[in-house]
Amino acid sequence: MPKFKGVDYFNIESLLSEEEIMIRNSVREFVSEEVIPIIEKYNRESKFPLELVPKMAELGLLGTNLPQKYGCAELNNVAYGLVMQELERGDSGIRSFVSVQSALVMYPIFTFGSEEQKEKWLPLLAKGEKVGCFGLTEPDFGSNPGGMVTKAEKVDGGFKLNGAKMWITNGTIADVAVVWAKLDGIVRGFLVEKGFKGFTAPEMKGKHSLRASVTSELVFDNVFVPEENLLPKTEGLKNALMCLNQARYGIAWGVVGAMMACYEAALNYAKSRVQFSKPIAAYQMTQEKLVYILTEITKAQLLNLQLGRMKDNKTLRHTQVSMAKRNNCEKALEVARISREILGANGILDEYPVMRHSMNLESVKTYEGTHEMHTLIIGEDITGYSAFE
């Protein structure tokens, strides 16, 4: 398999540090050697390749931007974004695993947990010895998480949890779930461990998208959660939304990797596929499609780089993350579809990565805030009027 060189029409690499380039290249190599050769098999079988977890942990990809004190790499947010980009070139399910482990499990424990919770969980999660999941979305409350009905009740020595969560990445394989529930009407975070009585996490089957990823329900039937498993610094829905903002940041970067994979497949195919005595790359309509794809990749890359620099210098606003997530996911799905058109009938075969990315991106566009919700988040920011209700 030829070495993947990346897609960089505007020499954006010149804006990266040596460390950022080194990290990107190491993950790029990992994806080429370890992910791409096996991912179609796992996609067909609708399974997650668990054997990749210790390898990703060894590379320092879990909790990349968290402190070394807890066994993490403590890289900057641009480097973290580049990790997400390269992983999603392999598959959205692989990036989702790392994104959930890092942004939705390790981040809330680091940000809202006690020192004891951090010291117990973060090193284990960073090493991949424990897997986590994030329980916010409910069967009847997707875009409106504040409507959640999962409740916690104070009892001797801890809390009783009742309710259900849905569409939870890693749920069935998780050792710990960061679960959001209402305690006396206020949303709080709890660490619910595998094996707690009354806690089950059945896997959701029959997906056409994110097939190489575990998606689950979480069910809580009078689950006793000890006092020390309450995330003490959580005090409302805003804390859960802070976690989602971390995940959205990673998604904005990640989908560029899927775009690059589709572009590479479409460009190579167009150069080699001969119709009417010349390669289809020589025809104006195909060139227009390829130029459009390359332009959208370049715009998304520039958006991400500035997003990451603002995150690192602490000037980033959540509405800017919404713009990047909204734009990049929409364009990535469009790029996948146009790439499939270039490949013609061959585009639906898993000999090529394009259809798999296209199916995955249908989910990626929807999760961590739908396109419509991000539109309204930005709309409220620029007009001053909330259109949510």
Sequence and secondary structure as in RCSB ss.txt:
>XXXX:A:sequence
MPKFKGVDYFNIESLLSEEEIMIRNSVREFVSEEVIPIIEKYNRESKFPLELVPKMAELGLLGTNLPQKYGCAEL
NNVAYGLVMQELERGDSGIRSFVSVQSALVMYPIFTFGSEEQKEKWLPLLAKGEKVGCFGLTEPDFGSNPGGMVT
KAEKVDGGFKLNGAKMWITNGTIADVAVVWAKLDGIVRGFLVEKGFKGFTAPEMKGKHSLRASVTSELVFDNVFV
PEENLLPKTEGLKNALMCLNQARYGIAWGVVGAMMACYEAALNYAKSRVQFSKPIAAYQMTQEKLVYILTEITKA
QLLNLQLGRMKDNKTLRHTQVSMAKRNNCEKALEVARISREILGANGILDEYPVMRHSMNLESVKTYEGTHEMHT
LIIGEDITGYSAFE
>XXXX:A:secstr
        TT GGGGS HHHHHHHHHHHHHIIIIIHHHHHHHHHHT   TTHHHHHHHTT TTTTS GGGT    
 HHHHHHHHHHHHHH HHHHHHHHIIIIIIIHHHHHHS HHHHHHHHHHHHTTSS EEEE  BTTBSS GGG   
EEEEETTEEEEEEEEEEEETGGG SEEEEEEEETTEEEEEEEETT TTEE  B    SSSTTS EEEEEEEEEEE
EGGGB TT  SHHHHHHHHHHHHHHHHHHHHHHHHHHHHHHHHHHHH EETTEEGGGSHHHHHHHHHHHHHHHHH
HHHHHHHHHHHHTT   HHHHHHHHHHHHHHHHHHHHHHHHHHGGGGGSTTSSHHHHHHHHHHHHHSSS HHHHH
HHHHHHHHS     
